[in-house]
């Protein structure tokens, strides 16, 4: 088998030589690393990775192939992926397995990457690369093929965080999903989901609880909708680029009878910005399925959870205004992993309680949110029974 050689070039001048196992085209983006052992089909289709060249630290990738694109009949969502396409700009691994074996595999990772036009390199020293990114911080990078060298000459690096990536990954028009399953004696709840790059499993977590989801674009003015609760999704890039989302969310928080609000990942940062707090870029981010998050001020769940995370920005906990507090913090570096209002039904988390991939230990947050929605609905005179 003849393998095409290519290079990963970082903005500090470092060069890593590797071989291609994906689509052969030069690309540029932000180079980040993920420490997860499994779950690459979910990660590669996570919209939060838009604009990024993803480095997987686990040494062997591709040995279980890629599953099929079966759809859930009721929702139309792909069952095995987190969106309808790959969102990463490129992929970098240490060792790629050209042989794969799994009962649910329909093709190799290499075939899938070529179909989705994603460049990928293997035979890269990902240990050294990850240490560089950890010590120097996230860097811009380029995957360059020799055949493209002449036309690539003189072209610079590309910083995806200078663009509104959410605008690129959000849906363009409203879509409604009907909940499934029985919620005995509780009636159907209607939740507006602001799509900033939502993962499919977040929608699944609501649908299996019998919730009707009104999925709207990132800049949609949802205040005219009839709904019981508001959810702000995950997504890519700098949260400060989502000015329309922040403005709409602020109007919702300031309403006379505000509806309960729940945010995940980017949704956590957007909630913080809407309430008057600030966000900042982390040195190298949190990406993996083994991040410890400590839950505070809650007697029922006052312990540390292992969580799945994918973010390069964080909330500045020191900037939280009066009436807001830190709900979760990272046990490794102490950064804010969630916030909540002390008296109103607003809260969020920086990690992914829906997992996919990762631990499901914090999926109870969906139930906590829906309990707040039911409570608000009862107290507002609209019975949820």
C-alpha positions as CSV (number, residue, x, y, z in Angstrom):
1,X,0.0,0.0,0.0
2,X,1.4,3.4,-1.0
3,X,0.9,6.0,1.6
4,X,1.0,9.7,0.9
5,X,3.3,11.8,3.1
6,X,2.2,15.0,4.7
7,X,3.1,17.5,7.4
8,X,1.5,19.2,10.4
9,X,3.0,22.6,10.7
10,X,2.4,24.7,13.9
11,X,2.4,28.4,14.1
12,X,5.6,28.4,16.3
13,X,7.4,26.7,13.4
14,X,7.3,23.1,14.7
15,X,6.8,20.5,12.0
16,X,5.5,16.9,12.4
17,X,5.9,14.5,9.5
18,X,3.2,11.8,9.0
19,X,1.3,9.8,6.5
20,X,-2.2,10.3,5.2
21,X,-5.2,8.0,5.9
22,X,-8.0,10.5,5.1
23,X,-8.9,13.0,2.4
24,X,-5.8,14.4,0.8
25,X,-6.2,18.2,0.9
26,X,-4.3,20.9,2.8
27,X,-6.2,22.6,5.6
28,X,-5.7,25.1,8.4
29,X,-7.3,25.4,11.8
30,X,-6.8,25.4,15.6
31,X,-4.9,22.4,16.9
32,X,-6.4,20.8,20.0
33,X,-6.1,17.5,21.8
34,X,-8.7,15.1,23.2
35,X,-7.7,12.5,25.9
36,X,-10.5,10.1,25.4
37,X,-9.8,6.4,24.8
38,X,-12.9,5.7,22.6
39,X,-15.8,7.6,21.0
40,X,-14.2,9.0,17.9
41,X,-17.4,8.7,15.7
42,X,-19.1,10.9,18.2
43,X,-16.2,13.4,18.6
44,X,-15.6,13.8,14.8
45,X,-19.3,14.7,14.3
46,X,-19.6,17.0,17.3
47,X,-20.3,20.6,16.0
48,X,-18.2,22.0,18.9
49,X,-15.1,20.9,17.0
50,X,-15.8,23.1,14.0
51,X,-12.6,24.8,12.7
52,X,-10.3,22.5,14.7
53,X,-7.6,20.0,13.9
54,X,-8.2,17.3,16.4
55,X,-5.3,15.4,18.0
56,X,-6.3,12.1,19.7
57,X,-3.9,11.1,22.5
58,X,-5.0,7.5,22.7
59,X,-2.3,5.6,20.7
60,X,-4.4,3.3,18.5
61,X,-7.3,4.7,16.6
62,X,-9.7,3.1,14.0
63,X,-9.7,-0.5,15.3
64,X,-13.5,-0.6,15.6
65,X,-14.3,1.2,12.4
66,X,-17.3,3.5,11.9
67,X,-21.0,2.6,12.4
68,X,-23.7,3.0,9.8
69,X,-25.9,6.1,9.3
70,X,-29.2,4.6,10.5
71,X,-31.8,7.2,11.5
72,X,-34.3,7.2,14.3
73,X,-37.7,6.9,12.6
74,X,-39.5,9.3,14.9
75,X,-36.9,12.1,15.1
76,X,-34.9,11.6,12.0
77,X,-31.6,12.0,14.0
78,X,-28.7,9.8,13.1
79,X,-28.5,7.1,15.8
80,X,-24.7,6.6,15.8
81,X,-23.4,10.2,15.3
82,X,-23.8,13.6,17.0
83,X,-24.8,15.5,13.9
84,X,-25.3,14.8,10.2
85,X,-21.7,15.3,9.1
86,X,-18.1,15.6,10.3
87,X,-17.2,19.0,11.7
88,X,-13.5,18.7,12.5
89,X,-11.1,20.3,10.0
90,X,-8.5,17.6,10.3
91,X,-7.5,14.6,12.4
92,X,-4.1,13.6,13.8
93,X,-3.3,10.2,15.5
94,X,-0.3,8.2,16.5
95,X,-1.1,4.8,15.1
96,X,-4.0,4.0,12.7
97,X,-5.4,0.5,12.5
98,X,-6.0,-0.5,8.9
99,X,-7.9,-3.5,10.2
100,X,-11.2,-2.9,12.1
101,X,-13.6,-5.3,13.8
102,X,-17.0,-4.4,15.4
103,X,-20.5,-5.8,15.1
104,X,-21.9,-2.4,14.2
105,X,-19.1,-1.2,11.9
106,X,-20.1,-0.5,8.3
107,X,-16.8,0.9,7.0
108,X,-13.3,1.8,8.1
109,X,-12.5,5.2,9.6
110,X,-10.2,5.9,6.6
111,X,-13.1,5.4,4.2
112,X,-15.4,7.5,6.3
113,X,-12.9,10.4,6.5
114,X,-12.4,10.3,2.7
115,X,-16.2,10.4,2.1
116,X,-16.5,13.4,4.5
117,X,-13.4,15.1,3.0
118,X,-11.5,15.2,6.3
119,X,-7.7,15.1,6.0
120,X,-6.1,12.8,8.6
121,X,-2.5,11.9,9.5
122,X,-1.0,9.0,11.4
123,X,2.6,8.1,12.5
124,X,2.7,11.4,14.4
125,X,4.4,11.6,17.8
126,X,1.1,12.7,19.5
127,X,2.7,12.4,23.0
128,X,5.3,15.1,22.1
129,X,2.7,17.1,20.2
130,X,0.3,17.1,23.2
131,X,3.0,18.1,25.6
132,X,3.8,21.1,23.4
133,X,0.1,22.1,23.3
134,X,-0.2,21.7,27.0
135,X,3.0,23.7,27.8
136,X,2.7,26.4,25.2
137,X,-1.1,26.4,24.8
138,X,-3.4,25.8,21.9
139,X,-1.8,26.7,18.6
140,X,-2.9,27.3,15.1
141,X,-1.7,24.7,12.6
142,X,-1.8,23.5,9.0
143,X,-1.9,20.0,7.4
144,X,0.1,20.3,4.2
145,X,0.5,17.8,1.4
146,X,3.5,18.0,-0.9
147,X,1.3,18.2,-4.0
148,X,-0.2,21.4,-2.5
149,X,3.0,23.0,-1.4
150,X,3.4,25.3,-4.3
151,X,-0.1,26.8,-4.0
152,X,0.0,26.7,-0.2
153,X,3.3,28.8,-0.2
154,X,2.7,32.1,1.4
155,X,-0.7,31.2,2.8
156,X,-1.0,31.9,6.5
157,X,-2.7,30.2,9.4
158,X,-6.4,30.4,10.1
159,X,-7.9,31.2,13.5
160,X,-11.5,29.9,13.6
161,X,-12.2,31.8,16.8
162,X,-12.2,35.0,14.9
163,X,-15.3,33.9,13.0
164,X,-18.9,33.2,14.2
165,X,-18.7,29.4,14.0
166,X,-22.1,29.0,15.6
167,X,-23.7,30.7,12.6
168,X,-22.1,27.9,10.4
169,X,-23.3,24.9,12.4
170,X,-26.8,26.0,13.7
171,X,-29.9,25.1,11.8
172,X,-31.4,27.8,9.6
173,X,-35.1,27.3,10.4
174,X,-37.3,26.1,13.3
175,X,-37.9,22.4,13.7
176,X,-40.2,20.6,16.2
177,X,-39.5,17.1,17.7
178,X,-42.3,15.2,19.5
179,X,-41.3,13.5,22.8
180,X,-41.7,9.7,23.1
181,X,-42.5,7.4,26.0
182,X,-45.0,7.9,28.8
183,X,-44.6,10.6,31.5
184,X,-47.3,9.3,33.7
185,X,-49.5,12.1,35.2
186,X,-47.2,14.9,34.2
187,X,-48.4,16.1,30.8
188,X,-46.2,17.2,27.9
189,X,-43.6,19.9,28.5
190,X,-42.5,22.2,25.6
191,X,-38.8,23.3,25.7
192,X,-37.3,25.8,23.3
193,X,-33.8,24.6,22.3
194,X,-31.5,27.3,21.0
195,X,-29.3,25.4,18.5
196,X,-25.7,26.8,18.7
197,X,-24.4,23.4,17.4
198,X,-26.4,21.0,19.5
199,X,-25.4,17.3,19.7
200,X,-27.9,14.7,18.8
201,X,-27.8,13.0,22.2
202,X,-28.9,16.2,23.9
203,X,-32.1,16.1,21.9
204,X,-32.5,12.4,22.6
205,X,-32.2,13.0,26.3
206,X,-35.2,15.3,26.2
207,X,-37.2,13.2,23.8
208,X,-36.9,10.0,25.9
209,X,-38.3,12.0,28.8
210,X,-41.4,12.9,26.8
211,X,-40.5,16.5,26.1
212,X,-41.5,18.3,23.0
213,X,-38.5,20.2,21.6
214,X,-38.8,23.4,19.5
215,X,-35.3,23.6,18.0
216,X,-34.5,27.2,16.8
217,X,-31.5,28.9,15.1
218,X,-28.9,30.5,17.2
219,X,-30.2,34.1,16.5
220,X,-33.9,33.3,16.7
221,X,-36.1,35.5,18.8
222,X,-37.9,32.8,20.8
223,X,-39.8,35.1,23.2
224,X,-42.8,35.0,20.9
225,X,-43.0,31.2,21.2
226,X,-45.2,29.3,23.6
227,X,-42.9,27.3,25.7
228,X,-42.3,26.0,29.3
229,X,-38.5,26.0,29.5
230,X,-35.5,27.3,27.7
231,X,-32.4,25.3,26.8
232,X,-29.1,26.7,25.3
233,X,-27.0,24.2,23.6
234,X,-23.3,23.5,23.2
235,X,-21.4,24.9,20.2
236,X,-18.0,25.9,18.8
237,X,-15.8,29.0,19.1
238,X,-15.8,32.2,21.2
239,X,-19.1,32.7,23.0
240,X,-18.8,36.5,22.6
241,X,-19.4,36.1,18.8
242,X,-23.0,35.1,19.6
243,X,-24.3,38.6,20.3
244,X,-27.9,37.8,19.1
245,X,-28.1,34.7,21.3
246,X,-26.9,36.7,24.3
247,X,-29.3,39.5,23.7
248,X,-32.3,37.2,23.4
249,X,-31.2,35.2,26.5
250,X,-30.8,38.4,28.5
251,X,-34.4,39.5,27.6
252,X,-35.6,36.1,28.8
253,X,-33.7,36.4,32.1
254,X,-35.1,39.9,32.7
255,X,-38.7,39.0,32.0
256,X,-41.3,39.5,34.8
257,X,-42.1,35.8,34.9
258,X,-38.9,34.2,33.5
259,X,-39.0,30.6,32.3
260,X,-36.5,28.1,33.7
261,X,-33.2,28.1,31.8
262,X,-30.6,25.3,31.3
263,X,-27.4,25.6,29.4
264,X,-24.7,23.1,28.4
265,X,-21.1,23.8,27.4
266,X,-21.3,27.0,25.2
267,X,-24.7,27.4,26.7
268,X,-23.0,27.8,30.1
269,X,-20.8,30.6,28.8
270,X,-23.7,32.3,27.0
271,X,-25.8,32.3,30.2
272,X,-22.9,33.9,32.1
273,X,-22.5,36.6,29.5
274,X,-26.2,37.2,29.5
275,X,-26.3,37.7,33.2
276,X,-23.3,40.2,33.1
277,X,-20.3,37.9,33.8
278,X,-17.3,37.5,31.6
279,X,-15.6,34.6,29.7
280,X,-12.0,33.9,28.7
281,X,-9.9,31.5,26.6
282,X,-8.3,28.6,28.4
283,X,-4.6,27.8,27.8
284,X,-5.4,24.4,26.2
285,X,-9.0,23.7,27.1
286,X,-10.7,20.6,28.5
287,X,-11.4,17.8,25.9
288,X,-11.9,14.2,27.0
289,X,-14.2,11.9,28.9
290,X,-12.4,12.0,32.3
291,X,-12.7,15.5,33.6
292,X,-13.6,15.7,37.3
293,X,-16.3,18.3,38.2
294,X,-17.2,19.0,41.8
295,X,-20.8,20.1,42.5
296,X,-21.2,22.8,45.1
297,X,-24.0,24.0,47.5
298,X,-26.2,20.9,46.9
299,X,-26.7,18.5,49.8
300,X,-28.1,15.8,47.6
301,X,-25.3,15.7,45.1
302,X,-22.4,17.2,46.9
303,X,-19.6,15.2,45.3
304,X,-17.2,14.9,42.4
305,X,-18.4,13.6,39.1
306,X,-16.4,12.3,36.1
307,X,-17.6,14.2,33.1
308,X,-17.2,14.5,29.3
309,X,-16.0,17.9,28.2
310,X,-15.1,19.7,25.0
311,X,-14.4,23.4,25.4
312,X,-11.6,26.0,25.0
313,X,-13.4,28.9,26.8
314,X,-14.5,29.2,30.4
315,X,-16.6,31.5,32.6
316,X,-14.7,33.9,34.9
317,X,-16.2,33.0,38.3
318,X,-14.9,36.2,39.8
319,X,-17.0,38.2,37.4
320,X,-20.4,36.7,38.4
321,X,-22.8,39.4,39.5
322,X,-24.8,39.4,42.8
323,X,-27.4,36.6,42.9
324,X,-25.3,34.1,40.9
325,X,-22.9,31.5,42.2
326,X,-20.6,28.7,41.0
327,X,-22.4,25.4,40.7
328,X,-19.6,23.2,39.5
329,X,-15.8,23.6,39.5
330,X,-13.0,21.5,37.9
331,X,-11.1,19.5,40.4
332,X,-7.9,19.6,38.4
333,X,-7.5,23.4,37.8
334,X,-10.3,25.0,39.8
335,X,-12.0,26.6,36.7
336,X,-15.7,27.2,36.7
337,X,-17.7,24.3,35.3
338,X,-21.2,25.6,35.9
339,X,-23.3,28.4,37.4
340,X,-26.7,29.0,38.8
341,X,-28.9,31.8,40.2
342,X,-29.5,31.6,43.9
343,X,-33.3,32.2,43.7
344,X,-34.4,31.8,40.1
345,X,-34.6,28.6,38.0
346,X,-31.5,29.4,35.9
347,X,-28.5,27.0,35.8
348,X,-25.9,25.6,33.5
349,X,-22.9,23.2,33.2
350,X,-19.7,23.4,31.2
351,X,-19.5,19.6,30.7
352,X,-21.8,17.3,28.8
353,X,-24.3,15.4,31.0
354,X,-25.7,13.7,27.9
355,X,-22.2,12.1,27.3
356,X,-22.0,10.5,23.8
357,X,-19.3,9.7,24.3
358,X,-18.4,9.5,28.0
359,X,-19.9,8.9,31.4
360,X,-23.6,9.5,32.1
361,X,-23.2,10.2,35.8
362,X,-24.7,13.7,35.5
363,X,-27.6,13.0,33.3
364,X,-29.8,13.7,36.3
365,X,-29.4,17.4,35.4
366,X,-32.0,17.0,32.7
367,X,-34.4,15.7,35.3
368,X,-33.5,18.6,37.6
369,X,-34.2,21.1,34.8
370,X,-37.6,19.4,33.9
371,X,-38.6,19.5,37.6
372,X,-37.9,23.2,37.7
373,X,-40.0,23.6,34.5
374,X,-43.0,21.6,36.0
375,X,-42.7,23.6,39.2
376,X,-42.8,26.9,37.3
377,X,-45.7,25.7,35.2
378,X,-47.7,24.8,38.3
379,X,-46.9,28.1,40.1
380,X,-47.8,30.1,37.0
381,X,-51.2,28.6,36.9
382,X,-50.6,26.3,34.0
383,X,-51.0,22.9,35.5
384,X,-48.4,20.3,34.4
385,X,-50.6,17.4,35.6
